[in-house]
């Protein structure tokens, strides 16, 4: 592991929760952005696939 010396600067008990917490925040932000900036994802999540298929077929 070429980044193994980072743990001599940052304790794993501090660094790992910060790393995993930042990844979780980024994931939540990306999912929120997809849900708010698209029209079909919310419909798909609610089970309205027939309307989505019809709108895709008409294009």
C-alpha positions, -999 to +999 in steps of 0.1 A: +000+000+000+017+032-012-003+055+011+003+035+043+024+063+059-007+086+061-016+069+094+016+082+110+001+117+105-036+110+110-048+085+135-071+058+119-097+064+146-100+100+132-092+095+096-114+065+087-146+080+101-138+113+083-132+095+050-163+073+053-184+102+064-173+124+035-180+096+011-215+092+026-222+129+023-211+130-013-233+100-021-263+117-005-256+149-024-254+131-057-286+112-051-304+144-041-292+162-072-303+134-095-338+133-078-343+171-080-329+177-115-346+148-134-382+142-141-382+104-145-362+092-115-389+101-089-416+085-111-395+054-115-389+051-078-427+054-072-433+025-097-447+045-126-427+028-153-455+025-178-456+063-182-418+064-186-418+037-213-446+056-232-427+089-230-395+072-243-413+054-271-429+087-283-395+104-287 
